[in-house]
Amino acid sequence: MASKRGNRIQVILECTEHKESGQAGTSRYITTKNKKNTTERIELKKYNPILKKVTVHKEIK
């Protein structure tokens, strides 16, 4: 019988350039990752609608 828990967890990605710019608001995305295969924090390039360009988003918390 398969386990109901699994190894996937939800993580929040937050824009790094937006925090440095000093503009109001934040750009955040929610995604999942496999905590067994990816133990370190992830970084993905995602679109920031406030800055209107693709920026690096890092995992928080």
C-alpha positions as CSV (number, residue, x, y, z in Angstrom):
1,M,0.0,0.0,0.0
2,A,1.4,3.4,-1.0
3,S,2.2,6.1,1.6
4,K,-0.2,9.1,1.6
5,R,2.4,11.6,2.8
6,G,5.0,11.5,0.0
7,N,8.2,13.5,-0.2
8,R,6.9,16.6,-1.9
9,I,6.4,19.8,0.0
10,Q,5.1,23.3,-0.9
11,V,7.7,26.1,-1.0
12,I,7.4,29.9,-1.5
13,L,9.7,31.6,-4.0
14,E,10.3,35.3,-3.6
15,C,11.9,37.8,-6.0
16,T,15.4,38.9,-5.0
17,E,15.7,42.0,-7.2
18,H,12.3,43.4,-6.0
19,K,13.4,43.6,-2.4
20,E,16.6,45.5,-3.4
21,S,14.6,48.0,-5.6
22,G,12.6,49.4,-2.7
23,Q,9.3,49.3,-4.6
24,A,6.1,48.5,-2.8
25,G,4.7,44.9,-2.9
26,T,6.3,41.6,-3.5
27,S,6.5,39.0,-6.2
28,R,5.9,35.5,-4.9
29,Y,5.2,32.1,-6.4
30,I,4.1,28.8,-4.7
31,T,5.6,25.6,-6.1
32,T,6.5,22.1,-4.8
33,K,9.8,20.3,-4.5
34,N,10.9,16.8,-3.6
35,K,12.6,17.2,-0.2
36,K,14.6,13.9,-0.6
37,N,16.2,14.8,-3.9
38,T,16.5,18.6,-3.4
39,T,17.6,19.3,0.2
40,E,19.0,22.8,-0.5
41,R,17.0,25.9,-1.3
42,I,15.9,26.3,-4.9
43,E,16.3,29.3,-7.3
44,L,14.2,29.7,-10.4
45,K,13.9,32.4,-13.0
46,K,10.3,33.6,-12.9
47,Y,8.4,36.7,-14.3
48,N,8.0,39.6,-12.0
49,P,4.8,41.6,-13.0
50,I,5.8,44.7,-11.0
51,L,9.3,45.0,-12.5
52,K,7.9,43.6,-15.9
53,K,10.9,41.3,-16.5
54,V,12.2,37.9,-15.6
55,T,14.2,37.8,-12.3
56,V,15.7,35.2,-10.0
57,H,13.3,34.0,-7.3
58,K,14.7,32.2,-4.2
59,E,13.0,29.8,-1.8
60,I,12.1,31.4,1.6
61,K,11.4,29.8,5.0
